[in-house]
Amino acid sequence: MGNQLYSPVLQAHLSDVEKALPAYLPQDNKAPQQLLYEIMSYACEAGGKRLRPVLVLEFCRVCGGDTARAMPFACAVEMIHSYSLVHDDLPCMDNSSVRRGRLSAHAAYGEAMAVLAGDALLNRAFEIILDPANRSGIPEEYALRAAYELAGASGAGGMVGGQALDLLYENKPVDLDILEKLQHGKTAALFEAACAVGCHIAGAGAEKLTAAREYGMQLGMSFQIVDDILDATATSEQLGKPAGSDIEHGKATYVSLLGVKAAAELAKERVQKAVKALSVFGNKADALCDLAFALLKRKK
Amino acid sequence: MGNQLYSPVLQAHLSDVEKALPAYLPQDNKAPQQLLYEIMSYACEAGGKRLRPVLVLEFCRVCGGDTARAMPFACAVEMIHSYSLVHDDLPCMDNSSVRRGRLSAHAAYGEAMAVLAGDALLNRAFEIILDPANRSGIPEEYALRAAYELAGASGAGGMVGGQALDLLYENKPVDLDILEKLQHGKTAALFEAACAVGCHIAGAGAEKLTAAREYGMQLGMSFQIVDDILDATATSEQLGKPAGSDIEHGKATYVSLLGVKAAAELAKERVQKAVKALSVFGNKADALCDLAFALLKRKK
């Protein structure tokens, strides 16, 4: 999947993340809670595109930073994403027993241990970025800014807030304003934070930081719109219905609100805004520009 | 409850925590996810003794620090404690519909929103201590140390790990070694971290930090033993059975493993060790000394 989306520089980040991530997870075969560690690893394996950590590393590189120093932060972002998937899949939430083509964490290990593994991944994310051993060479203020950025994006005003809106508006009328707030929280907030975290570690100034946040936000929003279009297209093809003809599973989507055509137009506009924001980085940001267009055209 | 346990200096901390805590929780009546914020507040209300934040503030004071600066950290510790209670009460965990004399979060607001409110409280804890607005006057390295201490104590090697052991060893043979590891994780790790966090904010040196951790650990372990004794005594009085005659709810306790008398002896030993560790602080630590004995003698 990475091969189709990523130019060589991003592909190299993906490869580095895959190598680094397991080492940041707790590993102790003799610990009595070893099963908890196993579930944490399980939830982070088979991670798909690893978009968020790749964004951390690439923004760090583009801002002239050392990507090796950004790696704990990149892996922390991926752990936060993974914890959110574990909790989202729970029976009381989206009740999904499949994730990335295999059993979801609670389907494989039981609900209680899945709740705990999610909690543990969130804690672990903060633990690794605050660990002095992983902050070597990073000015303290940069580390603090990056950690604060992540905490804000993950919490009640960001990702958890978006998931709460998703639940609270199920089977209720949703307008575009609410849908945008919901998807900003669920998806775009962490994209935005990932881009900003890379800049923080590189010590980038306000102009670059603002541009990175704008890129991440627009990329995250367009990512979600494309998701909705792909879901609706697949569903309508399967069921022989015209796309956009209903609200899937009692949840509003960009397609249910706007139809496929207008949703696709909105995704394209957002990608154009994302790319425009990259101008402050000059041609160093070519890979990020290519990524935005590749995500728009992706087929799954 | 606080009045019986706390000397005036600790009582003042308790009062300060009660005043400060609501302001650190997200509040926005117009936010569409306002219900999430409401549940976060609900979970932090009626908080009982507030032992952990009181420990943060008192160790800060005893080490010569400014307790006002330690307040966000104190409130963060309480949020982490509250999140853990919300998740522990879930139907898939301890399945408890009552907490502190009223409905538990999931009983009041539903399971899905309770999971999210717990997640949001954990995130919020890190958000408030990393927020530059709340770190004014605290050297960056001190704030980082305190945040790292908390992340470690809360996660897979601490509180979440202890809860995992609690689940993994349900209805299985448990020896004292496992029970100690379990209770260290579930209870003592966060007590220990609370004491250390207060020292970090005050910029205390290694000797004081080690002493504070020892006090917190011993206090937390004895706290749990006393809990087990109080539970067993209440249960056996209700059922007319001799205390220590069975394993309650399929879970081993200090009483089920040792009997009431030896368990009480162990709690007393641990309190003595806790008090001994305070010697490096001289008579500044009198309130902490009194607290340890008061917790040992508590009736609920």
Interface residues (C-beta under 8 A of the other chain):
Chain A: P26 A31 P32 Q33 L35 L36 Y37 M40 H87 L90 C92 M93 G110 E111 A112 M113 V115 L116 G118 D119 A120 L122 N123 R124 F126 E127 L130 D131 P132 R135 E140 E141 A143 L144 R145 A147 Y148 A151 G152 S154 G155 A156 G157 V160 G161 Q163 A164 L165 L167 L168 Y169 I178 K181 G185
Chain B: P26 A31 P32 Q33 L35 L36 Y37 M40 H87 L90 C92 M93 G110 E111 A112 M113 V115 L116 G118 D119 A120 L122 N123 R124 F126 E127 L130 D131 P132 R135 E140 E141 A143 L144 R145 A147 Y148 A151 G152 S154 G155 A156 G157 V160 G161 Q163 A164 L165 L167 L168 Y169 I178 K181 G185
